Amino acid sequence: MGAVTGYLLGRNLAFRHAPALANGLMRLTNVTGRGGDAEGDAALDYFEGVVEDYERIAAHAGVVEGDGHEPALFEGRTVLELGPGNTRAVAMLARLRGAKSVDGYDAFDLQTRDPSRLRALYAGLLKRAGDDPAKADALLAGGRVHHDAASLQATGRRYDLVISRAVLEHVRDLTKLHRELRELTTDDAVLIHKIDMRSHGFEWDHELDFLLFPEKLYRSITTHIGEPNRVRAQGYLDVAMQYGFTPVHVSSTRRISPERVAALRDSLAEPYRSLSPEVLSVLGIWLVLVREGHPLARAAKPVDLESIPVAPSGMAPF
Ligand SMILES: C[S@@+](CC[C@H](N)C(=O)[O-])C[C@H]1O[C@@H](n2cnc3c(N)ncnc32)[C@H](O)[C@@H]1O
């Protein structure tokens, strides 16, 4: 562990002093939620799946009408996608499904610098949808990826749908983000997050071994390299509720068994060691939230994280 920690400390320090290098390297290594190898048909499947999963989980949570295959989620919405990563494929598909506009909010500038790659991806998605493959620019016009909240504020837009996939676990300052989202959203907004709570990259022989590091050490090796923040489900609920976002649906996208948790639990750093095996067993969640003006806000029941349901079947695990 010592040698690995030394390497990680050095890498973090280099990225801290050279953010342009960090951005470039992330672009080169294709850091996305779909991994580095999803090109061609696999990339088309991925992005279609991401958008359909948002629709399905929204229908399941009851925030939109329909069976999840209807384009009801995006229709007429002013959408903010957190952490779009290296393409605007989700934005384009959301526009195709009726979104009024789609902006992105990404802390890093990861957009692919190769226009031909983006063109091929967008054309492929449009062709599959039975639409004009040359329509991507028109669909994406009127929205763009912003890198800070001030720039988003300047659009004058208030968003009534916020979506994110494989993003919140990378956000270091969740309080700041939620404060910004409070300012940027309408009072009946819906927020849908898919959060991957696994280790990203330095897992040795157990899914939870990234929780072995005491917080201060973990921060010193990861502040500038986009590793996950290690926040567990309760942390996401607490910060959301602090800013007036009410959870209306929480489900697990992946779990390990309580027995598997028990193999490492006593060695974990605090606060993880004190969490229950059930809570530690959850490695990913869907989180659907609404603001106070949404009809579901008042009827929402408290969430019991000791027994959250498994996500509806048929959706991608991450
Ligand atoms: C694993 S990638 C996921 C990309 C995309 N959503 C996907 O599924 O392929 C994480 C994304 O979150 C972005 N990100 C990290 N920290 C962020 C923050 N504080 N605010 C907004 N975006 C952030 C990263 O730059 C990156 O685009």
The ligand as an ORCA input file, in Angstrom:
! r2SCAN-3c Opt
* xyz 0 1
  C     -17.346      9.480    -15.116
  S     -17.659     10.922    -16.020
  C     -19.315     10.637    -16.556
  C     -19.585     11.272    -17.877
  C     -20.970     10.992    -18.481
  N     -22.024     11.418    -17.595
  C     -21.105      9.546    -18.849
  O     -21.943      8.842    -18.264
  O     -20.366      9.076    -19.735
  C     -17.836     12.143    -14.755
  C     -18.145     13.525    -15.271
  O     -18.391     14.395    -14.154
  C     -17.684     15.605    -14.346
  N     -17.483     16.282    -13.044
  C     -16.585     15.978    -12.091
  N     -16.720     16.821    -11.040
  C     -17.729     17.663    -11.354
  C     -18.340     18.767    -10.680
  N     -17.922     19.164     -9.483
  N     -19.353     19.405    -11.290
  C     -19.774     19.012    -12.521
  N     -19.225     17.973    -13.203
  C     -18.218     17.318    -12.634
  C     -16.416     15.134    -15.052
  O     -15.705     16.175    -15.652
  C     -17.001     14.141    -16.041
  O     -17.494     14.794    -17.185
*
